[in-house]
Amino acid sequence: VSTQSTGTNVYTLNITIGFLVPTQGWSLGPLINGVVPLVIEDINKDTTILQGHTLSWMLWDDQCSPGPALAGVMNFIGNNATAVIGPGCSTGCSPTNVLLGYFGLPQISFSCTASELSDKTVYPTFSRVVSPRLDLGKMYLRLFQQKGWNHCAILSSSQTAYNIPAREILSYLTKNGVTVDVFSTFDPGSVNTVPLVTKKPLLEPVLKKGVRIIFLMAYGGDVRDFLLAAKELDMIGPDWVYLEPFIDSSYWQGLSGWMGNDSRDEEAKAAYEGIIGETFSPPTSDLYKTWLQRVAAKQKEVFGNDISTENLDQYPLQGALLYDAAYLYAKALDLVLNSGLSPFNGTAIMEAQQKISFDGVSGTVKLDSSWDNQNDLSFFNFVNGELVRVADYRFITDEYLELNDIVYNGGSTDTPSDLSPLPLIEDSDIAKIILLVASCIGILLCIVIAILLVIFRSKPIMIASSWKMLELLLLGAVLAFLYIPVGFSGLSTPICIAKNFLLHIGFVVVFCSLFLKTWRINEIFNMK
């Protein structure tokens, strides 16, 4: 902050705001950087607030990581910034506000949704223009009810930003009659695990349970890792549904996470097709479209990169939320300065935010008693490389509003079952061994008997018994016995089809053989 005298005992302030926006480690960062100079320009031109005062900005790449985020905050503090807007990820919001709270500086997030950030005893100067992800269970229950699903698996990162919402979803779905057959927590991946696919052991229990609806609650690299592992286990296709809370259309890209450029992007993109998840409901007004065009122009002017404004659904709402977060701070700062208080008075800034309500670019901004905003969410479906908005959810009225058909992996719009039609037998390994041994003995006996029939086919008793029909009967028995070893080989669409055909064709062949032999005897005894 710098002060200038106007010569009439009125002082003007040049106030600096620090912006933490990830341009590495988060694909949305490079799309929303242009919002920063645009909102500062708009605030400085706004004649209703901060008259005689000027805002300036500093931008720091927090990389969606605690270390760089803390480094940015220290840089802002060293340059006398009065507030911090950001960062983009909850892993950065938690440690940075502990530091900012110590200095009494306000922080307004445009994207951090971790529920623990609402605790003001730990994060005293933290507020946000997004809603915490505490009610995702309600939203996903409505989706399950629409699709007739009653079973699922939840695989969650141990990071609090995902693990707490995962447990909330687990609790809410379970209380409302949905069976969560598998719930697993894992440590997030890192560059040290490349090029190993690490998620197969976590998917195998899901495969054994026969569950087809799977939550993947993790950052990009881990979601991509799961889908690549699922492809190798033949768990990708129209019969499988992957749900990704906090969906991001770039997670199939290796460079969006820890996996890096491993030359498997096209493979990952194909596996990502059909994935479903929720994110903020984007505005569709002409005002928003005009604003978006201004962002695109500022992005090119200041940072030199072009962004598309053709499809509003493809531009991240985090850009509008970033704009509204800065405006919320400016309005609160105006109230504080008009009360004769210092711009460094974080407590006063926090109290002033609760008095403010306005229609922002992202929607209505009005903080509750926990300094959180409430945003409606939409379900999106990844189709042909883009996110398609398929349904809206209204938290206040608990409404699920379907907009488009969900397209599952492979292009089908038919709703898949939540369970495999023929799940694996889940008895002990001993029971499986007994069944497999019995099946193999049965097949071996059929083969031995078939060979003996061929050897002794010229014997009168064999001729009378119609040995060819007996061979056909044995073939049917072998097909039926094969059902057991094929069934234990895993769960996939080809295997499920093969099991059904083996059992039914085997039965038909055996039955027809017995029927024809009985009919032949009947004809012999009834000859006149």
C-alpha positions as CSV (number, residue, x, y, z in Angstrom):
1,V,0.0,0.0,0.0
2,S,1.3,3.4,-0.9
3,T,-0.3,6.7,0.2
4,Q,-0.6,10.0,-1.8
5,S,-1.9,13.3,-0.6
6,T,-4.4,15.3,-2.7
7,G,-3.5,18.5,-1.0
8,T,-6.9,18.8,0.7
9,N,-6.2,16.5,3.7
10,V,-7.7,13.6,1.7
11,Y,-5.4,10.7,1.0
12,T,-5.6,8.2,-1.8
13,L,-4.3,4.6,-1.4
14,N,-2.6,2.5,-4.0
15,I,-3.6,-1.0,-2.8
16,T,-2.1,-4.2,-4.0
17,I,-3.9,-7.5,-4.2
18,G,-2.1,-10.8,-4.6
19,F,-3.6,-13.5,-6.9
20,L,-2.7,-17.1,-6.6
21,V,-3.7,-18.8,-9.9
22,P,-2.2,-22.1,-10.9
23,T,-0.9,-22.1,-14.5
24,Q,1.0,-25.4,-14.0
25,G,-0.6,-28.5,-12.5
26,W,-4.1,-27.3,-13.4
27,S,-5.3,-27.0,-16.9
28,L,-7.8,-24.2,-16.1
29,G,-5.2,-21.7,-15.0
30,P,-4.0,-20.6,-18.4
31,L,-7.7,-20.0,-19.4
32,I,-8.5,-17.7,-16.5
33,N,-5.4,-15.6,-16.0
34,G,-6.9,-12.8,-18.1
35,V,-9.6,-12.3,-15.5
36,V,-7.0,-10.8,-13.1
37,P,-6.1,-7.6,-15.1
38,L,-9.7,-7.4,-16.3
39,V,-11.3,-7.3,-12.8
40,I,-8.7,-4.8,-11.5
41,E,-9.4,-2.6,-14.5
42,D,-13.2,-2.8,-13.9
43,I,-12.9,-2.1,-10.2
44,N,-10.7,0.9,-10.8
45,K,-13.3,2.3,-13.3
46,D,-16.3,1.5,-11.0
47,T,-17.6,4.9,-9.7
48,T,-19.6,3.2,-6.9
49,I,-16.7,1.9,-4.8
50,L,-13.2,2.9,-3.7
51,Q,-13.5,6.4,-4.9
52,G,-10.1,8.0,-5.0
53,H,-8.3,4.7,-4.4
54,T,-6.5,2.5,-6.9
55,L,-6.0,-1.2,-6.9
56,S,-3.0,-3.0,-8.5
57,W,-2.3,-6.7,-8.9
58,M,0.4,-9.3,-8.5
59,L,0.0,-12.8,-10.0
60,W,1.7,-15.9,-8.7
61,D,1.6,-19.5,-10.1
62,D,0.7,-21.7,-7.1
63,Q,0.9,-24.8,-9.2
64,C,-2.0,-26.4,-7.2
65,S,0.6,-27.3,-4.6
66,P,1.2,-26.1,-1.0
67,G,4.9,-25.2,-1.5
68,P,4.5,-22.7,-4.4
69,A,1.3,-21.3,-2.8
70,L,3.1,-20.5,0.4
71,A,6.0,-19.0,-1.5
72,G,3.5,-16.8,-3.3
73,V,1.9,-15.6,-0.1
74,M,5.3,-14.8,1.4
75,N,6.1,-12.8,-1.7
76,F,2.8,-10.9,-1.4
77,I,3.3,-10.1,2.2
78,G,6.8,-8.8,1.4
79,N,5.3,-6.5,-1.1
80,N,2.6,-5.2,1.3
81,A,-0.4,-6.8,-0.4
82,T,-3.6,-6.3,1.7
83,A,-5.3,-9.5,0.6
84,V,-4.9,-12.7,-1.4
85,I,-7.4,-14.1,-3.9
86,G,-6.9,-17.8,-4.5
87,P,-5.4,-20.3,-4.7
88,G,-7.0,-22.7,-7.1
89,C,-6.7,-25.9,-5.1
90,S,-7.7,-26.9,-1.6
91,T,-4.3,-28.3,-0.9
92,G,-3.0,-24.8,-1.2
93,C,-5.8,-23.0,0.6
94,S,-5.3,-24.8,3.9
95,P,-1.6,-23.9,4.6
96,T,-1.8,-20.4,3.1
97,N,-4.6,-19.3,5.3
98,V,-2.9,-20.5,8.4
99,L,-0.1,-18.1,7.4
100,L,-2.4,-15.3,6.4
101,G,-4.5,-15.7,9.5
102,Y,-1.3,-15.2,11.6
103,F,-0.8,-11.9,9.8
104,G,-4.5,-11.0,9.9
105,L,-4.8,-10.7,6.1
106,P,-8.0,-11.8,4.3
107,Q,-8.1,-14.5,1.7
108,I,-10.9,-15.2,-0.7
109,S,-10.9,-18.4,-2.7
110,F,-12.6,-18.8,-6.1
111,S,-12.2,-22.6,-6.3
112,C,-11.2,-24.3,-3.0
113,T,-14.1,-26.5,-1.9
114,A,-12.7,-28.6,1.0
115,S,-15.2,-28.6,3.8
116,E,-12.8,-28.1,6.7
117,L,-12.0,-24.6,5.4
118,S,-15.3,-23.5,6.9
119,D,-13.9,-23.9,10.4
120,K,-13.1,-20.3,11.4
121,T,-11.2,-21.4,14.5
122,V,-8.5,-22.9,12.2
123,Y,-8.9,-20.6,9.2
124,P,-10.0,-17.2,10.7
125,T,-9.5,-15.0,7.6
126,F,-10.7,-17.4,4.9
127,S,-13.8,-16.9,2.8
128,R,-14.9,-18.2,-0.6
129,V,-17.4,-17.5,-3.4
130,V,-17.8,-21.3,-3.9
131,S,-19.8,-23.8,-1.9
132,P,-18.0,-26.5,0.2
133,R,-18.6,-30.0,-1.1
134,L,-20.6,-31.2,1.8
135,D,-23.9,-32.1,0.0
136,L,-22.6,-34.1,-2.9
137,G,-24.3,-37.2,-1.5
138,K,-27.7,-35.6,-2.1
139,M,-26.8,-34.7,-5.7
140,Y,-25.5,-38.2,-6.6
141,L,-28.4,-39.9,-4.8
142,R,-30.7,-38.1,-7.3
143,L,-28.6,-39.4,-10.2
144,F,-28.7,-42.9,-8.8
145,Q,-32.5,-42.7,-8.4
146,Q,-32.9,-41.5,-12.0
147,K,-30.8,-44.3,-13.3
148,G,-32.1,-47.1,-11.0
149,W,-28.7,-47.8,-9.5
150,N,-28.4,-49.3,-6.0
151,H,-24.7,-50.4,-5.9
152,C,-21.4,-48.6,-6.3
153,A,-17.7,-48.5,-5.4
154,I,-15.9,-45.4,-4.1
155,L,-12.1,-45.1,-4.6
156,S,-10.8,-41.9,-2.9
157,S,-7.5,-40.2,-2.6
158,S,-6.3,-39.7,1.0
159,Q,-6.1,-36.0,0.4
160,T,-8.7,-34.2,2.6
161,A,-10.1,-32.3,-0.4
162,Y,-11.3,-35.7,-1.7
163,N,-11.5,-38.0,1.3
164,I,-13.9,-35.9,3.3
165,P,-16.4,-35.5,0.4
166,A,-16.0,-39.2,-0.3
167,R,-16.9,-40.2,3.2
168,E,-19.9,-37.8,3.0
169,I,-21.1,-39.5,-0.2
170,L,-20.6,-42.9,1.4
171,S,-22.6,-41.9,4.5
172,Y,-25.5,-40.3,2.6
173,L,-25.8,-43.0,-0.1
174,T,-25.7,-45.8,2.6
175,K,-28.4,-44.1,4.7
176,N,-30.6,-43.8,1.7
177,G,-30.5,-47.5,0.6
178,V,-27.5,-47.5,-1.8
179,T,-25.0,-50.3,-1.1
180,V,-21.4,-49.1,-1.3
181,D,-19.8,-52.5,-2.0
182,V,-16.2,-51.2,-2.0
183,F,-14.7,-48.2,-0.3
184,S,-10.9,-47.7,-0.6
185,T,-8.5,-44.9,0.2
186,F,-5.2,-44.6,-1.5
187,D,-2.2,-42.2,-1.4
188,P,-2.0,-40.0,-4.4
189,G,0.5,-40.9,-7.1
190,S,3.7,-39.0,-7.9
191,V,6.4,-38.9,-10.5
192,N,8.2,-41.7,-8.6
193,T,5.5,-44.2,-9.7
194,V,5.9,-43.5,-13.4
195,P,5.7,-45.6,-15.6
196,L,4.1,-48.1,-13.4
197,V,0.3,-48.4,-13.4
198,T,-0.5,-48.5,-9.7
199,K,-4.2,-48.7,-9.5
200,K,-4.9,-52.4,-10.5
201,P,-4.9,-53.7,-7.0
202,L,-7.6,-51.1,-6.1
203,L,-9.8,-52.1,-9.0
204,E,-9.6,-55.8,-8.6
205,P,-11.9,-55.9,-5.5
206,V,-14.4,-53.9,-7.5
207,L,-14.1,-56.4,-10.4
208,K,-14.7,-59.3,-8.0
209,K,-17.7,-57.7,-6.5
210,G,-19.2,-57.2,-9.9
211,V,-19.9,-53.5,-9.3
212,R,-20.2,-51.4,-12.4
213,I,-20.7,-47.9,-10.9
214,I,-17.4,-46.5,-9.7
215,F,-16.5,-43.1,-8.0
216,L,-13.0,-41.9,-8.8
217,M,-12.2,-39.1,-6.3
218,A,-8.8,-37.8,-7.0
219,Y,-6.7,-35.3,-8.9
220,G,-6.0,-35.7,-12.6
221,G,-3.0,-38.0,-12.6
222,D,-4.7,-40.5,-10.4
223,V,-8.0,-40.5,-12.3
224,R,-6.0,-41.1,-15.5
225,D,-4.0,-43.9,-13.8
226,F,-7.3,-45.6,-12.8
227,L,-8.7,-45.4,-16.3
228,L,-5.6,-46.8,-17.9
229,A,-5.5,-49.7,-15.3
230,A,-9.3,-50.2,-15.9
231,K,-8.6,-50.6,-19.6
232,E,-6.0,-53.3,-19.0
233,L,-8.5,-55.1,-16.8
234,D,-11.2,-54.8,-19.5
235,M,-13.3,-52.6,-17.2
236,I,-13.9,-49.9,-19.9
237,G,-17.0,-50.0,-22.1
238,P,-20.7,-49.3,-22.2
239,D,-21.4,-51.6,-19.2
240,W,-19.1,-49.5,-16.9
241,V,-19.8,-46.1,-15.4
242,Y,-17.1,-43.9,-13.9
243,L,-18.2,-40.9,-11.7
244,E,-15.6,-38.2,-11.2
245,P,-16.7,-35.5,-8.7
246,F,-15.0,-32.2,-9.6
247,I,-14.8,-33.3,-13.2
248,D,-12.1,-31.8,-15.4
249,S,-12.0,-32.3,-19.2
250,S,-8.2,-32.3,-19.2
251,Y,-7.5,-35.2,-16.8
252,W,-6.9,-37.6,-19.7
253,Q,-3.8,-35.6,-20.5
254,G,-0.6,-36.9,-19.0
255,L,0.8,-33.4,-18.5
256,S,-2.3,-32.4,-16.4
257,G,-1.0,-34.5,-13.6
258,W,2.0,-36.4,-12.2
259,M,2.1,-39.0,-15.0
260,G,3.7,-36.6,-17.5
261,N,4.1,-37.2,-21.2
262,D,4.0,-41.0,-21.3
263,S,2.7,-41.2,-24.9
264,R,-0.6,-42.7,-23.7
265,D,-2.8,-39.7,-24.0
266,E,-4.9,-41.1,-26.9
267,E,-5.4,-44.3,-25.0
268,A,-6.4,-42.4,-21.8
269,K,-8.7,-40.1,-23.8
270,A,-10.6,-43.1,-25.2
271,A,-10.9,-44.5,-21.7
272,Y,-12.1,-41.1,-20.4
273,E,-15.0,-41.1,-22.9
274,G,-18.4,-41.4,-21.1
275,I,-17.2,-40.4,-17.7
276,I,-19.7,-38.4,-15.6
277,G,-19.1,-35.7,-13.0
278,E,-20.3,-32.5,-11.5
279,T,-19.0,-29.0,-11.6
280,F,-20.4,-25.5,-11.3
281,S,-23.4,-24.5,-13.5
282,P,-22.2,-22.0,-16.1
283,P,-24.3,-18.9,-16.7
284,T,-25.9,-18.7,-20.2
285,S,-26.9,-15.0,-20.3
286,D,-25.9,-12.6,-22.9
287,L,-24.2,-10.6,-20.2
288,Y,-21.9,-13.6,-19.4
289,K,-21.2,-14.1,-23.1
290,T,-20.1,-10.5,-23.4
291,W,-18.0,-10.7,-20.3
292,L,-16.3,-13.9,-21.6
293,Q,-15.4,-12.1,-24.8
294,R,-13.8,-9.4,-22.8
295,V,-11.8,-12.0,-20.8
296,A,-10.6,-13.5,-24.1
297,A,-9.5,-10.1,-25.4
298,K,-7.6,-9.4,-22.1
299,Q,-6.1,-12.8,-22.0
300,K,-4.6,-12.2,-25.5
301,E,-3.6,-8.7,-24.7
302,V,-1.7,-9.4,-21.4
303,F,-0.7,-13.0,-21.7
304,G,-0.6,-13.5,-25.5
305,N,-2.7,-16.7,-25.7
306,D,-6.1,-17.2,-27.4
307,I,-9.1,-18.9,-25.7
308,S,-12.2,-20.0,-27.4
309,T,-15.5,-18.3,-26.6
310,E,-17.6,-20.4,-28.9
311,N,-18.9,-22.9,-26.3
312,L,-19.8,-21.3,-23.0
313,D,-20.0,-24.8,-21.3
314,Q,-16.3,-25.3,-22.1
315,Y,-15.0,-22.2,-20.4
316,P,-14.4,-22.9,-16.7
317,L,-16.8,-21.1,-14.3
318,Q,-13.8,-20.6,-12.1
319,G,-12.9,-17.6,-14.2
320,A,-16.2,-15.9,-13.3
321,L,-15.8,-17.0,-9.7
322,L,-12.3,-15.4,-9.7
323,Y,-13.8,-12.2,-11.0
324,D,-16.5,-12.2,-8.3
325,A,-14.0,-13.0,-5.5
326,A,-12.0,-9.9,-6.4
327,Y,-15.1,-7.8,-6.6
328,L,-16.3,-9.1,-3.2
329,Y,-13.0,-8.0,-1.7
330,A,-13.2,-4.6,-3.3
331,K,-16.8,-4.0,-2.0
332,A,-15.7,-5.1,1.5
333,L,-12.6,-2.9,1.4
334,D,-14.8,0.0,0.4
335,L,-16.9,-0.4,3.5
336,V,-13.9,-0.7,5.7
337,L,-12.1,2.4,4.3
338,N,-15.4,4.4,4.6
339,S,-15.4,3.4,8.3
340,G,-12.0,4.9,8.7
341,L,-10.3,1.6,9.3
342,S,-7.0,0.3,7.9
343,P,-7.0,-1.9,4.7
344,F,-4.8,-4.3,6.7
345,N,-7.6,-4.9,9.2
346,G,-8.5,-8.5,8.2
347,T,-11.2,-8.9,10.9
348,A,-13.0,-5.8,9.6
349,I,-12.8,-7.0,6.0
350,M,-14.2,-10.4,7.1
351,E,-17.1,-8.7,8.9
352,A,-17.8,-6.4,5.9
353,Q,-18.1,-9.4,3.5
354,Q,-21.1,-10.7,5.5
355,K,-22.9,-7.5,4.8
356,I,-22.5,-7.7,1.1
357,S,-24.8,-9.3,-1.5
358,F,-24.6,-8.7,-5.2
359,D,-25.3,-10.4,-8.6
360,G,-21.9,-11.3,-9.9
361,V,-20.8,-12.8,-13.2
362,S,-21.0,-16.3,-11.7
363,G,-24.4,-15.7,-10.1
364,T,-25.5,-14.4,-6.7
365,V,-22.7,-13.8,-4.2
366,K,-23.9,-13.8,-0.6
367,L,-21.8,-15.4,2.1
368,D,-23.3,-17.5,4.9
369,S,-22.3,-17.6,8.6
370,S,-19.3,-19.8,7.6
371,W,-18.2,-17.3,4.9
372,D,-19.2,-19.7,2.2
373,N,-21.2,-19.1,-0.9
374,Q,-23.8,-21.5,-2.3
375,N,-23.6,-22.5,-6.0
376,D,-25.8,-24.7,-8.0
377,L,-24.0,-27.6,-9.8
378,S,-24.5,-29.4,-13.1
379,F,-23.7,-32.9,-14.2
380,F,-21.4,-33.1,-17.2
381,N,-20.6,-36.0,-19.5
382,F,-17.3,-36.3,-21.4
383,V,-18.2,-37.0,-25.1
384,N,-15.9,-36.7,-28.1
385,G,-13.3,-34.8,-26.2
386,E,-15.7,-32.2,-24.6
387,L,-17.8,-31.9,-21.6
388,V,-21.5,-31.9,-22.4
389,R,-24.0,-30.6,-19.8
390,V,-26.5,-33.4,-19.1
391,A,-28.3,-32.3,-16.0
392,D,-28.6,-29.5,-13.4
393,Y,-29.0,-29.9,-9.7
394,R,-30.7,-27.3,-7.5
395,F,-29.5,-27.7,-3.9
396,I,-32.2,-25.5,-2.3
397,T,-35.1,-27.5,-3.9
398,D,-33.3,-30.8,-4.2
399,E,-34.2,-31.0,-7.9
400,Y,-32.5,-33.0,-10.6
401,L,-33.3,-31.5,-14.0
402,E,-32.3,-33.7,-17.0
403,L,-31.1,-31.8,-20.0
404,N,-29.5,-34.4,-22.4
405,D,-29.0,-38.1,-22.6
406,I,-25.8,-39.5,-21.0
407,V,-23.6,-41.1,-23.5
408,Y,-21.6,-44.0,-22.0
409,N,-18.2,-45.2,-23.2
410,G,-18.6,-46.7,-26.7
411,G,-21.5,-44.3,-27.6
412,S,-24.4,-46.1,-26.0
413,T,-27.2,-44.1,-24.3
414,D,-28.7,-47.2,-22.7
415,T,-28.4,-47.1,-18.9
416,P,-26.1,-49.9,-17.7
417,S,-26.8,-52.1,-14.7
418,D,-25.1,-51.3,-11.4
419,L,-24.0,-54.9,-11.0
420,S,-22.6,-57.6,-13.3
421,P,-25.4,-60.0,-14.3
422,L,-23.2,-62.9,-13.3
423,P,-20.8,-61.8,-10.5
424,L,-18.0,-64.0,-9.5
425,I,-18.6,-66.5,-6.7
426,E,-17.1,-65.0,-3.6
427,D,-16.6,-68.0,-1.4
428,S,-13.2,-68.9,-0.1
429,D,-10.3,-69.9,-2.3
430,I,-10.7,-73.5,-1.2
431,A,-14.3,-73.6,-2.5
432,K,-13.2,-72.2,-5.8
433,I,-10.4,-74.8,-6.1
434,I,-12.9,-77.6,-5.3
435,L,-15.3,-76.3,-8.0
436,L,-12.5,-75.9,-10.5
437,V,-11.1,-79.4,-9.8
438,A,-14.5,-81.0,-10.0
439,S,-15.1,-79.2,-13.4
440,C,-11.8,-80.3,-14.7
441,I,-12.4,-84.0,-13.6
442,G,-15.8,-83.8,-15.3
443,I,-14.3,-82.6,-18.6
444,L,-11.5,-85.2,-18.4
445,L,-14.0,-88.0,-17.8
446,C,-16.1,-86.8,-20.8
447,I,-13.0,-86.9,-23.0
448,V,-12.0,-90.4,-21.8
449,I,-15.4,-91.8,-22.4
450,A,-15.6,-90.1,-25.8
451,I,-12.4,-91.8,-26.8
452,L,-13.6,-95.2,-25.5
453,L,-16.8,-94.8,-27.5
454,V,-14.8,-94.3,-30.7
455,I,-12.5,-97.3,-30.0
456,F,-15.5,-99.6,-29.3
457,R,-17.9,-98.1,-31.8
458,S,-18.1,-101.4,-33.8
459,K,-19.4,-103.4,-30.9
460,P,-23.0,-104.4,-31.1
461,I,-23.9,-102.8,-27.8
462,M,-22.4,-99.5,-29.0
463,I,-24.3,-99.7,-32.3
464,A,-27.5,-100.4,-30.4
465,S,-26.8,-97.5,-28.0
466,S,-26.3,-95.0,-31.0
467,W,-22.8,-94.0,-30.0
468,K,-22.9,-90.9,-32.1
469,M,-25.7,-89.5,-30.0
470,L,-23.6,-90.4,-26.9
471,E,-20.7,-88.4,-28.3
472,L,-23.0,-85.4,-28.8
473,L,-24.3,-85.7,-25.3
474,L,-20.7,-85.7,-23.9
475,L,-19.9,-82.6,-26.0
476,G,-22.8,-80.8,-24.3
477,A,-21.5,-81.9,-20.9
478,V,-18.1,-80.5,-21.7
479,L,-19.6,-77.1,-22.7
480,A,-21.6,-77.0,-19.4
481,F,-18.5,-77.9,-17.3
482,L,-16.5,-75.1,-19.0
483,Y,-18.9,-72.5,-17.4
484,I,-17.0,-72.8,-14.1
485,P,-13.4,-72.1,-15.2
486,V,-14.5,-69.4,-17.6
487,G,-16.6,-67.8,-14.9
488,F,-13.5,-67.6,-12.5
489,S,-11.4,-66.0,-15.2
490,G,-12.7,-62.4,-14.6
491,L,-15.5,-60.1,-15.4
492,S,-15.9,-58.5,-18.8
493,T,-18.5,-58.3,-21.5
494,P,-17.0,-61.1,-23.7
495,I,-16.6,-63.4,-20.6
496,C,-20.2,-62.7,-19.4
497,I,-21.5,-63.5,-22.9
498,A,-19.3,-66.7,-23.2
499,K,-20.6,-68.0,-19.8
500,N,-24.2,-67.6,-20.8
501,F,-23.7,-69.3,-24.2
502,L,-21.6,-72.2,-22.7
503,L,-24.2,-73.0,-20.1
504,H,-27.2,-72.8,-22.3
505,I,-25.8,-74.4,-25.4
506,G,-24.4,-77.2,-23.3
507,F,-27.8,-77.8,-21.8
508,V,-29.5,-77.7,-25.2
509,V,-27.0,-80.2,-26.7
510,V,-27.4,-82.7,-23.7
511,F,-31.2,-82.4,-23.7
512,C,-31.5,-82.8,-27.5
513,S,-29.3,-85.9,-27.4
514,L,-31.4,-87.5,-24.7
515,F,-34.6,-86.5,-26.3
516,L,-33.6,-88.0,-29.7
517,K,-32.4,-91.2,-28.1
518,T,-35.7,-91.6,-26.2
519,W,-37.7,-90.8,-29.4
520,R,-35.7,-93.4,-31.3
521,I,-36.5,-96.1,-28.7
522,N,-40.1,-95.1,-28.7
523,E,-40.2,-95.4,-32.5
524,I,-38.6,-98.8,-32.4
525,F,-41.0,-100.2,-29.8
526,N,-44.0,-98.8,-31.7
527,M,-43.2,-100.2,-35.1
528,K,-46.0,-102.3,-36.6
